[in-house]
Amino acid sequence: MILYEQALTLLKGVAPSHPPAVETVDLAHAVGRIAAGARLSPEAAPPFDNSAMDGFALRASDTNGASASSPLELEVVSTLAAGDAAAVSEPHRRAAVEIMTGAPLPTWTDAVVKLEEVSSLDSPRRIRLTREVAAKENVRFRGEDFAQGDAVVESGTRIAPRHVLALATLGIARLDVRRAVEIVIIPTGRELVPHDAATLPKASIRNSTRPFLEAALTRFGARVRSFPIVGDDAGEVAAAIRRALDEHADLIITTGAVSVGKFDVVQPALHRLDARVHFHRVAIRPGKPLLFAELGSTVLFGLPGNPLATVVGTRFFVEPYLRVARGESAETPIRARLKAAARKPSGLRCFFKAALEVSPNGAEVTVLPGQASFMVRPLLHANAWAVLPESGDTVDAGTVVDVFPLQGDA
């Protein structure tokens, strides 16, 4: 049995050897995908100096001395709307150009006064100013948002709608992303029946972890499919794993049959397939029997069958592996104080269902009752995982611990 940090180091060391392939997609299909390389701005944005307001473009120096007691008048020599590309010749007198938001700034002007700050006069058309206007006022300058060559998306970024907006602004219509990881789930155990079974045969339980894994890992950006339930037979499990390999799975997850009992057949099945087992049994709760192995270009996680052991194995082993394989940065925990002392088994790192509260005084977390690995109901009342260290059988109130959201970023 190894410590959690040792197990995490091992799987993070393996992950870079199995990066998903790169594919190019339209921006509409890029959200949730992982950028396979950095994208730099090919141009400046805004692409030209333009007005930030409806008003009048002018030379700031032409307004020197304007005040309420000594107003100043400027002749309006032209009008520019957004989309107008025509140049306005520089007059040899004090003057202004009526301008709409987004219209290009005439090259001889350097400021815009807002429409509501002037009085309009006719014959000839002019405006009256009652204050001086500062240079650069109400102007959006070329390259003020993005300069040419600025980083828009870093490699390993999970693309969100805000990235799509930035990329589209700069004319980038397609993006290199990591292909979605192909995951196959192999549920094991003769006690299992499909999760949609209306009635339960005697001594049977529903395969609730299959739809959980499909939902959680699809949300995390993978393509997931499940094989039929396999019985407690090493040959059958080996055959199912071999089929997943033949179908080019990137990652295989088995559920159940991963401990050391008579009917725990995953490890014997892997032995038949000459798998390289990196670790089996980790000093954690729930999920101690967890296993991690490589079979050529495919990796396999053997997750314990109890529902919360499967959930913890997914959240704190499979997801960190996927982050590294796809080039993402590691997740950073929240640091929170325990509101009350929490009991735990000594020597095990515990991932406990918890309630996190954040206030102006900081973050506080409460370990919830009902931490047994078969208990699903307490998960419905949790919003976080409190991670308690290996040492001791009690963590005192006020101790600062790592806390993670129930689900990883997606």
C-alpha positions in Angstrom: 0.0 0.0 0.0 1.3 3.5 -0.9 0.4 7.0 0.2 -1.9 9.2 -1.9 0.9 11.6 -2.8 3.0 8.7 -4.0 0.2 7.4 -6.1 -0.5 10.8 -7.6 3.1 11.3 -8.5 3.1 7.9 -10.2 0.1 8.5 -12.3 1.2 12.1 -13.2 4.5 10.6 -14.3 2.7 8.2 -16.6 0.1 10.7 -18.0 2.5 12.7 -20.3 3.3 9.5 -22.2 -0.4 9.2 -23.3 -1.4 12.7 -24.6 -4.6 12.7 -26.7 -4.1 13.4 -30.4 -4.6 16.9 -31.7 -7.5 17.8 -34.0 -8.6 21.2 -35.4 -12.2 22.2 -34.8 -14.4 25.2 -35.5 -14.9 27.6 -32.6 -18.5 26.5 -32.2 -17.2 23.0 -31.2 -14.2 24.2 -29.1 -16.0 24.9 -25.8 -14.9 22.4 -23.2 -12.0 21.2 -25.2 -8.3 21.7 -24.3 -6.1 23.9 -26.4 -3.3 21.9 -27.9 -1.0 24.9 -28.2 -0.8 28.6 -27.6 -2.7 31.0 -30.0 -1.3 34.5 -30.4 -3.2 37.5 -31.7 -2.6 37.9 -35.4 -3.6 41.5 -35.4 -4.3 44.4 -33.1 -7.7 44.9 -31.5 -9.3 47.4 -31.8 -7.8 47.5 -35.3 -8.0 51.3 -35.4 -8.5 54.2 -33.1 -12.3 54.7 -32.6 -14.8 56.6 -30.5 -16.0 55.1 -27.2 -19.1 57.3 -27.2 -21.6 59.1 -29.4 -20.3 62.7 -29.4 -17.8 64.9 -31.2 -14.2 64.2 -32.1 -11.8 67.1 -31.7 -8.3 68.2 -30.9 -8.1 68.5 -27.1 -5.8 71.5 -27.5 -8.6 73.4 -29.3 -10.7 73.3 -26.0 -8.1 75.0 -23.9 -9.7 77.8 -21.8 -13.3 76.5 -22.2 -15.4 76.9 -19.0 -19.0 77.6 -17.9 -18.2 81.3 -17.6 -16.3 81.4 -20.9 -17.7 78.8 -23.3 -16.0 77.9 -26.5 -17.6 77.1 -29.9 -16.3 74.7 -32.5 -17.6 74.3 -36.0 -18.9 70.8 -36.9 -17.3 69.9 -40.3 -18.4 66.3 -40.9 -20.3 63.3 -39.5 -18.9 59.8 -39.0 -20.9 56.6 -38.2 -19.6 53.2 -37.3 -18.4 51.5 -40.5 -17.5 54.8 -42.3 -14.1 54.5 -43.8 -13.9 57.9 -45.5 -11.2 60.2 -44.2 -12.0 63.7 -42.9 -9.6 66.3 -44.0 -7.9 68.3 -41.3 -9.3 71.9 -41.1 -7.0 74.8 -40.5 -9.2 76.1 -37.7 -10.8 74.9 -34.5 -13.4 72.3 -35.5 -15.1 69.1 -34.5 -16.5 66.0 -36.2 -19.8 64.5 -35.1 -19.0 60.8 -34.4 -20.9 57.7 -33.4 -19.7 54.9 -31.0 -17.2 52.7 -32.9 -16.6 55.1 -35.8 -12.9 55.6 -36.7 -11.3 58.6 -35.2 -10.1 61.2 -37.7 -6.3 61.2 -37.7 -6.1 64.8 -36.7 -8.3 64.4 -33.5 -7.2 63.0 -30.2 -10.4 63.1 -28.0 -14.1 62.8 -28.0 -16.6 64.9 -26.0 -19.8 63.2 -25.1 -23.0 64.3 -26.9 -24.8 65.2 -23.7 -21.9 67.5 -22.6 -22.3 70.0 -25.4 -24.9 72.4 -26.8 -25.7 72.2 -30.5 -26.0 75.4 -32.5 -27.0 76.0 -36.1 -26.1 78.3 -39.0 -23.3 77.3 -39.3 -23.6 74.1 -37.4 -21.4 74.2 -34.3 -21.1 73.0 -30.7 -20.6 74.9 -27.5 -18.2 73.6 -24.8 -18.2 74.6 -21.2 -15.1 72.7 -20.1 -11.7 71.7 -21.4 -11.5 68.2 -22.9 -8.5 66.0 -22.1 -6.4 64.3 -24.7 -7.4 60.6 -25.1 -10.8 61.2 -23.5 -13.4 58.6 -24.7 -11.1 57.1 -27.3 -10.4 53.4 -27.8 -6.9 53.1 -29.2 -5.6 50.6 -31.7 -4.2 47.6 -29.9 -5.5 48.8 -26.5 -7.3 45.4 -26.0 -4.9 43.1 -27.9 -1.6 44.0 -29.4 -0.4 41.9 -32.3 1.4 38.9 -30.9 -0.3 38.9 -27.5 -1.2 35.5 -26.0 -4.9 34.9 -26.5 -5.1 31.2 -25.4 -2.3 29.3 -23.6 -1.6 25.7 -24.3 -3.6 23.5 -21.9 -6.5 26.1 -21.5 -9.9 24.6 -21.2 -11.9 26.6 -23.8 -14.9 28.6 -22.4 -17.3 30.9 -24.2 -15.1 33.9 -23.2 -12.2 32.4 -25.2 -14.5 32.0 -28.2 -15.3 35.7 -28.0 -11.7 36.7 -27.9 -10.6 34.4 -30.7 -13.5 35.5 -32.9 -12.7 39.1 -32.3 -9.3 38.4 -33.8 -10.5 36.5 -36.8 -9.4 33.1 -35.5 -12.1 30.7 -36.7 -10.5 27.3 -35.9 -8.4 26.0 -33.1 -6.1 23.0 -32.4 -7.5 21.1 -29.5 -6.8 17.7 -27.8 -9.1 15.0 -29.0 -11.6 13.8 -26.4 -10.2 10.9 -24.5 -11.9 7.6 -25.3 -12.9 5.9 -22.1 -14.5 2.4 -21.7 -16.2 1.3 -18.5 -16.2 -2.3 -17.5 -18.5 -3.0 -14.6 -17.9 -6.3 -12.7 -19.8 -8.3 -10.2 -22.5 -11.0 -10.4 -24.5 -9.1 -7.9 -25.1 -6.2 -10.3 -28.2 -5.6 -12.4 -28.7 -2.7 -14.8 -29.4 0.6 -13.1 -32.8 0.9 -14.8 -34.1 -2.5 -13.5 -37.6 -1.9 -12.1 -37.3 -4.6 -9.5 -34.2 -6.1 -7.8 -33.7 -9.9 -7.7 -32.7 -11.3 -4.4 -29.1 -10.4 -3.3 -28.7 -7.9 -6.2 -27.9 -4.2 -6.4 -28.3 -1.7 -9.3 -25.2 -0.7 -11.2 -25.4 2.9 -10.2 -21.8 3.7 -10.8 -22.1 3.2 -14.6 -24.4 6.2 -15.2 -22.4 8.2 -12.7 -19.1 7.6 -14.5 -20.7 8.3 -17.9 -22.1 11.6 -16.6 -19.1 12.7 -14.7 -16.5 11.9 -17.4 -18.6 13.2 -20.3 -18.9 16.4 -18.3 -15.1 16.4 -18.0 -14.7 16.3 -21.7 -14.3 12.6 -22.4 -16.1 10.2 -24.8 -17.5 7.4 -22.6 -19.1 4.1 -23.4 -19.9 1.1 -21.2 -19.6 -2.6 -21.8 -22.1 -5.1 -20.4 -21.7 -6.2 -16.8 -19.0 -8.9 -16.4 -19.2 -11.7 -13.9 -16.6 -12.6 -11.2 -14.3 -14.4 -13.6 -10.8 -13.4 -14.5 -11.1 -14.8 -18.0 -14.2 -12.8 -18.7 -12.7 -9.6 -17.3 -9.5 -10.2 -19.3 -11.7 -10.7 -22.5 -13.5 -7.5 -21.8 -10.3 -5.6 -21.3 -8.8 -7.1 -24.5 -11.9 -6.0 -26.4 -11.5 -2.4 -25.1 -7.9 -2.5 -26.3 -8.9 -3.8 -29.7 -11.4 -0.9 -29.9 -8.6 1.6 -29.2 -9.7 2.8 -25.8 -7.4 5.4 -24.3 -8.4 4.7 -20.8 -10.3 1.8 -19.2 -12.2 1.9 -15.9 -13.2 -1.3 -14.2 -15.6 -1.1 -11.2 -15.5 -3.7 -8.5 -13.5 -6.9 -8.0 -10.3 -5.0 -7.3 -9.6 -5.9 -3.7 -7.8 -9.2 -2.5 -10.7 -11.5 -1.9 -11.6 -14.8 -3.7 -13.8 -13.0 -6.3 -11.6 -10.0 -6.8 -10.5 -10.9 -10.3 -9.3 -7.6 -11.9 -5.7 -8.1 -10.8 -5.5 -11.7 -12.0 -7.0 -10.6 -15.3 -4.3 -7.9 -15.7 -1.7 -10.5 -15.0 -3.0 -12.6 -17.9 -2.6 -9.6 -20.1 0.9 -8.7 -19.0 -0.2 -5.3 -17.7 2.2 -3.1 -15.9 0.6 -2.4 -12.5 2.0 0.8 -11.1 0.1 0.6 -7.8 -2.6 -1.4 -6.1 -4.0 -0.2 -2.7 -3.6 3.3 -1.6 -3.8 4.6 2.0 -7.1 6.5 1.5 -10.7 6.3 2.5 -12.9 5.6 0.7 -11.3 3.6 -2.1 -8.3 1.9 -0.5 -8.1 -1.0 -3.0 -7.7 1.3 -6.1 -5.4 0.1 -8.9 -3.6 1.8 -11.7 -2.0 0.0 -14.6 -0.7 0.4 -18.2 -1.4 -1.9 -21.1 0.7 -0.5 -24.0 -0.8 2.8 -25.1 -3.8 2.4 -22.8 -4.1 3.0 -19.0 -6.5 1.3 -16.7 -8.0 2.4 -13.4 -9.5 -0.3 -11.2 -12.0 1.4 -9.0 -13.6 -0.2 -6.0 -17.3 -1.0 -6.5 -18.8 0.8 -3.5 -20.4 4.0 -4.9 -18.5 6.6 -2.9 -15.2 4.7 -3.6 -15.9 5.0 -7.3 -16.8 8.7 -6.9 -13.6 9.5 -5.0 -11.5 7.4 -7.4 -12.9 9.4 -10.3 -12.5 12.8 -8.6 -9.0 12.4 -7.1 -7.3 9.9 -9.4 -8.9 9.8 -12.9 -9.5 13.5 -13.2 -6.0 14.5 -12.1 -4.6 12.0 -14.6 -6.7 13.5 -17.4 -5.6 17.0 -16.5 -1.9 16.1 -16.9 -2.4 14.0 -20.1 -4.3 16.9 -21.7 -1.7 19.5 -20.7 -3.9 21.3 -18.1 -2.6 22.8 -15.0 -3.2 21.1 -11.6 -6.3 21.9 -9.7 -5.7 24.2 -6.7 -7.6 23.4 -3.5 -9.4 25.9 -1.3 -8.0 26.2 2.2 -10.6 26.2 4.9 -10.9 25.9 8.7 -12.7 22.9 10.2 -15.7 24.1 12.1 -15.8 21.0 14.3 -13.3 18.3 15.1 -13.5 15.3 12.7 -12.8 11.7 13.5 -10.9 9.6 10.9 -8.9 6.3 10.7 -5.3 6.9 11.5 -2.8 6.4 8.6 -5.3 7.1 5.8 -5.9 10.3 3.8 -9.6 10.8 3.9 -11.8 12.4 1.3 -14.9 13.2 3.2 -18.3 14.6 2.1 -18.5 18.1 3.5 -20.3 21.5 3.6 -18.2 24.5 2.7 -19.1 28.0 3.8 -17.3 31.1 2.6 -17.8 34.4 4.3 -15.9 37.7 4.7 -14.2 36.0 7.7 -12.8 33.3 5.4 -13.7 29.7 4.5 -15.0 27.1 6.9 -15.8 23.5 6.3 -17.9 20.9 8.2 -17.4 17.2 7.7 -20.9 15.7 7.3 -22.2 12.6 9.0 -22.5 9.4 6.9 -19.0 8.8 5.5 -19.4 5.1 4.8 -18.5 4.3 1.2 -21.9 2.7 0.4 -23.9 5.9 1.6 -25.0 8.0 -1.3 -27.6 10.2 0.4 -25.1 12.4 2.3 -23.6 13.4 -1.0 -26.8 15.2 -1.9 -26.2 17.5 1.1 -22.6 18.1 0.4 -21.0 20.8 -1.8 -17.3 19.9 -1.3 -14.7 17.3 -0.3 -12.7 17.9 2.9 -9.3 16.3 2.6 -8.0 15.1 6.0 -4.3 14.2 6.4 -3.0 10.7 7.2 -1.7 11.4 10.7 -3.9 10.8 13.7 -7.4 9.7 14.3 -8.8 13.2 15.0 -8.4 16.5 13.2 -9.1 19.3 15.6 -11.6 22.2 15.1 -9.8 25.2 13.5 -7.3 23.1 11.6 -6.9 24.4 8.0 -7.4 21.6 5.5 -7.6 21.3 1.7 -11.1 21.5 0.3 -12.2 20.7 -3.3 -15.5 21.3 -5.1 -17.6 18.1 -5.5 -16.9 18.2 -9.2 -13.8 19.3 -11.1 -13.9 22.2 -13.6 -15.5 21.5 -16.8 
